[in-house]
Amino acid sequence: MEVGTAAGAGYGEKNPLRLAQRNGYRERDWETRAGRWI
């Protein structure tokens, strides 16, 4: 199976129904000594 088929859009193609983000960005909390930042 090709990655573009699995993601719902080809490389560099914008699609509002895209099933995955392929640019490596993801939201996550920051863990610090002072606590967790959301």
C-alpha distance matrix in Angstrom:
0.0 3.8 6.5 8.6 6.9 7.1 10.5 11.8 13.1 12.7 14.5 18.1 17.8 19.8 18.9 21.1 18.4 16.0 14.6 14.8 17.0 15.8 19.3 20.2 22.9 23.6 26.9 28.9 32.5 34.8 36.6 40.1 43.3 44.7 42.0 38.7 38.0 35.6
3.8 0.0 3.8 5.5 5.3 6.4 8.8 10.1 10.4 9.3 10.9 14.6 14.5 16.8 16.5 19.1 17.0 14.2 13.5 13.2 14.8 13.2 16.5 17.9 20.7 21.9 25.4 27.6 31.3 33.4 35.5 38.8 42.2 43.5 41.0 37.6 36.7 34.3
6.5 3.8 0.0 3.8 5.4 5.0 6.1 8.5 8.6 7.9 8.8 12.2 12.5 14.5 14.4 16.7 14.8 11.6 10.8 9.8 11.1 9.4 12.9 14.2 16.9 18.2 21.6 23.9 27.7 29.8 32.0 35.2 38.7 39.9 37.4 34.0 33.0 30.7
8.6 5.5 3.8 0.0 3.8 5.4 5.1 6.0 5.2 4.4 6.6 9.8 9.2 11.4 11.2 14.0 12.5 9.5 9.9 9.7 10.8 9.7 12.9 15.1 17.3 18.8 22.1 24.8 28.6 30.8 33.4 36.6 40.2 41.1 38.6 35.1 33.7 31.1
6.9 5.3 5.4 3.8 0.0 3.8 5.5 5.2 6.5 7.2 10.2 13.1 11.7 13.4 12.2 14.5 12.1 10.0 9.8 10.7 13.0 12.5 16.1 17.9 19.9 20.8 23.9 26.5 30.2 32.8 35.2 38.6 42.1 42.9 40.2 36.7 35.4 32.6
7.1 6.4 5.0 5.4 3.8 0.0 3.8 5.6 8.0 9.3 11.6 14.4 13.3 14.3 12.9 14.5 11.7 9.2 7.6 8.3 11.1 11.1 14.9 16.0 17.9 18.3 21.3 23.6 27.3 29.9 32.2 35.7 39.1 40.0 37.2 33.6 32.6 29.9
10.5 8.8 6.1 5.1 5.5 3.8 0.0 3.8 5.6 7.6 9.5 11.6 10.5 10.9 9.7 11.2 9.0 5.8 4.9 5.2 7.7 8.3 11.9 13.5 14.9 15.4 18.4 21.1 24.9 27.5 30.0 33.4 36.9 37.6 34.9 31.3 29.9 27.1
11.8 10.1 8.5 6.0 5.2 5.6 3.8 0.0 3.8 7.1 10.1 11.7 9.5 9.6 7.6 9.4 6.9 5.0 5.8 7.8 10.1 11.1 14.4 16.4 17.5 18.1 20.7 23.7 27.4 30.1 32.8 36.2 39.8 40.2 37.5 33.8 32.2 29.2
13.1 10.4 8.6 5.2 6.5 8.0 5.6 3.8 0.0 3.8 6.8 8.1 5.8 6.9 6.2 9.3 8.3 6.0 8.2 9.0 9.9 10.1 12.9 15.6 16.8 18.1 21.0 24.2 27.9 30.4 33.3 36.4 40.1 40.6 38.1 34.4 32.6 29.7
12.7 9.3 7.9 4.4 7.2 9.3 7.6 7.1 3.8 0.0 3.8 6.2 5.2 8.1 9.0 12.4 12.0 9.5 11.3 11.1 11.2 10.1 12.5 15.5 17.4 19.3 22.5 25.6 29.4 31.4 34.3 37.3 41.0 41.7 39.4 35.9 34.0 31.5
14.5 10.9 8.8 6.6 10.2 11.6 9.5 10.1 6.8 3.8 0.0 3.8 5.5 8.7 10.7 14.1 14.3 11.3 13.0 11.7 10.6 8.5 10.1 13.4 15.5 18.0 21.4 24.4 28.1 29.7 32.6 35.4 39.1 39.9 37.9 34.6 32.6 30.4
18.1 14.6 12.2 9.8 13.1 14.4 11.6 11.7 8.1 6.2 3.8 0.0 3.8 6.5 9.6 12.8 14.1 11.5 13.9 12.6 10.7 9.3 9.7 13.4 14.8 17.5 20.5 23.8 27.4 28.9 32.1 34.7 38.4 39.0 37.1 33.8 31.5 29.2
17.8 14.5 12.5 9.2 11.7 13.3 10.5 9.5 5.8 5.2 5.5 3.8 0.0 3.8 6.4 10.0 11.2 9.3 12.4 12.1 11.1 10.8 11.9 15.5 16.4 18.6 21.3 24.8 28.4 30.4 33.6 36.3 40.1 40.4 38.3 34.8 32.5 29.9
19.8 16.8 14.5 11.4 13.4 14.3 10.9 9.6 6.9 8.1 8.7 6.5 3.8 0.0 3.8 6.7 8.9 7.7 11.3 11.3 10.4 11.3 12.2 15.5 15.5 17.3 19.5 23.2 26.6 28.8 32.1 34.9 38.7 38.7 36.5 32.9 30.4 27.6
18.9 16.5 14.4 11.2 12.2 12.9 9.7 7.6 6.2 9.0 10.7 9.6 6.4 3.8 0.0 3.8 5.3 5.3 9.1 10.4 10.6 12.4 14.0 16.9 16.7 17.7 19.7 23.3 26.8 29.4 32.6 35.6 39.3 39.2 36.7 33.1 30.7 27.6
21.1 19.1 16.7 14.0 14.5 14.5 11.2 9.4 9.3 12.4 14.1 12.8 10.0 6.7 3.8 0.0 3.8 5.6 8.8 10.6 11.1 13.8 15.3 17.6 16.7 17.0 18.3 21.9 25.2 28.0 31.3 34.3 38.0 37.5 34.9 31.2 28.8 25.5
18.4 17.0 14.8 12.5 12.1 11.7 9.0 6.9 8.3 12.0 14.3 14.1 11.2 8.9 5.3 3.8 0.0 3.8 6.3 9.1 10.9 13.6 15.9 17.9 17.4 17.3 18.8 22.2 25.5 28.6 31.6 34.8 38.5 38.2 35.4 31.6 29.6 26.2
16.0 14.2 11.6 9.5 10.0 9.2 5.8 5.0 6.0 9.5 11.3 11.5 9.3 7.7 5.3 5.6 3.8 0.0 3.8 5.7 7.5 9.9 12.5 14.4 14.5 14.7 16.8 20.1 23.7 26.5 29.5 32.7 36.4 36.5 33.8 30.0 28.1 25.0
14.6 13.5 10.8 9.9 9.8 7.6 4.9 5.8 8.2 11.3 13.0 13.9 12.4 11.3 9.1 8.8 6.3 3.8 0.0 3.8 7.2 9.7 12.8 13.8 14.0 13.6 15.8 18.6 22.2 25.2 27.8 31.3 34.8 35.1 32.2 28.5 27.0 23.9
14.8 13.2 9.8 9.7 10.7 8.3 5.2 7.8 9.0 11.1 11.7 12.6 12.1 11.3 10.4 10.6 9.1 5.7 3.8 0.0 3.8 6.3 9.3 10.0 10.6 10.5 13.2 16.0 19.7 22.4 25.1 28.5 32.1 32.6 29.8 26.2 24.7 21.9
17.0 14.8 11.1 10.8 13.0 11.1 7.7 10.1 9.9 11.2 10.6 10.7 11.1 10.4 10.6 11.1 10.9 7.5 7.2 3.8 0.0 3.8 5.8 7.0 7.4 8.3 11.4 14.5 18.2 20.5 23.4 26.5 30.2 30.7 28.3 24.7 23.0 20.4
15.8 13.2 9.4 9.7 12.5 11.1 8.3 11.1 10.1 10.1 8.5 9.3 10.8 11.3 12.4 13.8 13.6 9.9 9.7 6.3 3.8 0.0 3.8 5.6 7.8 9.8 13.5 16.1 19.9 21.7 24.4 27.3 31.0 31.9 29.7 26.4 24.8 22.6
19.3 16.5 12.9 12.9 16.1 14.9 11.9 14.4 12.9 12.5 10.1 9.7 11.9 12.2 14.0 15.3 15.9 12.5 12.8 9.3 5.8 3.8 0.0 3.8 5.7 8.9 12.3 15.0 18.5 19.8 22.7 25.4 29.1 29.9 28.1 24.9 23.0 21.2
20.2 17.9 14.2 15.1 17.9 16.0 13.5 16.4 15.6 15.5 13.4 13.4 15.5 15.5 16.9 17.6 17.9 14.4 13.8 10.0 7.0 5.6 3.8 0.0 3.8 6.6 10.2 12.2 15.7 16.9 19.5 22.2 25.8 26.9 25.0 21.9 20.4 18.9
22.9 20.7 16.9 17.3 19.9 17.9 14.9 17.5 16.8 17.4 15.5 14.8 16.4 15.5 16.7 16.7 17.4 14.5 14.0 10.6 7.4 7.8 5.7 3.8 0.0 3.8 6.9 9.5 12.9 14.3 17.3 20.1 23.8 24.5 22.5 19.3 17.4 15.6
23.6 21.9 18.2 18.8 20.8 18.3 15.4 18.1 18.1 19.3 18.0 17.5 18.6 17.3 17.7 17.0 17.3 14.7 13.6 10.5 8.3 9.8 8.9 6.6 3.8 0.0 3.8 6.4 10.1 12.2 15.2 18.3 22.0 22.5 20.1 16.6 15.0 12.8
26.9 25.4 21.6 22.1 23.9 21.3 18.4 20.7 21.0 22.5 21.4 20.5 21.3 19.5 19.7 18.3 18.8 16.8 15.8 13.2 11.4 13.5 12.3 10.2 6.9 3.8 0.0 3.8 7.1 9.8 12.9 16.0 19.7 19.7 17.2 13.6 11.6 9.2
28.9 27.6 23.9 24.8 26.5 23.6 21.1 23.7 24.2 25.6 24.4 23.8 24.8 23.2 23.3 21.9 22.2 20.1 18.6 16.0 14.5 16.1 15.0 12.2 9.5 6.4 3.8 0.0 3.8 6.6 9.4 12.7 16.3 16.5 13.9 10.3 9.1 7.4
32.5 31.3 27.7 28.6 30.2 27.3 24.9 27.4 27.9 29.4 28.1 27.4 28.4 26.6 26.8 25.2 25.5 23.7 22.2 19.7 18.2 19.9 18.5 15.7 12.9 10.1 7.1 3.8 0.0 3.8 6.4 9.6 13.0 12.9 10.1 6.5 5.6 4.8
34.8 33.4 29.8 30.8 32.8 29.9 27.5 30.1 30.4 31.4 29.7 28.9 30.4 28.8 29.4 28.0 28.6 26.5 25.2 22.4 20.5 21.7 19.8 16.9 14.3 12.2 9.8 6.6 3.8 0.0 3.8 6.3 10.0 10.3 8.3 5.6 5.0 6.6
36.6 35.5 32.0 33.4 35.2 32.2 30.0 32.8 33.3 34.3 32.6 32.1 33.6 32.1 32.6 31.3 31.6 29.5 27.8 25.1 23.4 24.4 22.7 19.5 17.3 15.2 12.9 9.4 6.4 3.8 0.0 3.8 7.0 8.2 6.1 4.8 6.6 9.0
40.1 38.8 35.2 36.6 38.6 35.7 33.4 36.2 36.4 37.3 35.4 34.7 36.3 34.9 35.6 34.3 34.8 32.7 31.3 28.5 26.5 27.3 25.4 22.2 20.1 18.3 16.0 12.7 9.6 6.3 3.8 0.0 3.8 5.3 5.2 6.1 7.7 11.1
43.3 42.2 38.7 40.2 42.1 39.1 36.9 39.8 40.1 41.0 39.1 38.4 40.1 38.7 39.3 38.0 38.5 36.4 34.8 32.1 30.2 31.0 29.1 25.8 23.8 22.0 19.7 16.3 13.0 10.0 7.0 3.8 0.0 3.8 5.5 8.2 10.5 14.1
44.7 43.5 39.9 41.1 42.9 40.0 37.6 40.2 40.6 41.7 39.9 39.0 40.4 38.7 39.2 37.5 38.2 36.5 35.1 32.6 30.7 31.9 29.9 26.9 24.5 22.5 19.7 16.5 12.9 10.3 8.2 5.3 3.8 0.0 3.8 7.1 8.9 12.6
42.0 41.0 37.4 38.6 40.2 37.2 34.9 37.5 38.1 39.4 37.9 37.1 38.3 36.5 36.7 34.9 35.4 33.8 32.2 29.8 28.3 29.7 28.1 25.0 22.5 20.1 17.2 13.9 10.1 8.3 6.1 5.2 5.5 3.8 0.0 3.8 6.7 9.9
38.7 37.6 34.0 35.1 36.7 33.6 31.3 33.8 34.4 35.9 34.6 33.8 34.8 32.9 33.1 31.2 31.6 30.0 28.5 26.2 24.7 26.4 24.9 21.9 19.3 16.6 13.6 10.3 6.5 5.6 4.8 6.1 8.2 7.1 3.8 0.0 3.8 6.5
38.0 36.7 33.0 33.7 35.4 32.6 29.9 32.2 32.6 34.0 32.6 31.5 32.5 30.4 30.7 28.8 29.6 28.1 27.0 24.7 23.0 24.8 23.0 20.4 17.4 15.0 11.6 9.1 5.6 5.0 6.6 7.7 10.5 8.9 6.7 3.8 0.0 3.8
35.6 34.3 30.7 31.1 32.6 29.9 27.1 29.2 29.7 31.5 30.4 29.2 29.9 27.6 27.6 25.5 26.2 25.0 23.9 21.9 20.4 22.6 21.2 18.9 15.6 12.8 9.2 7.4 4.8 6.6 9.0 11.1 14.1 12.6 9.9 6.5 3.8 0.0
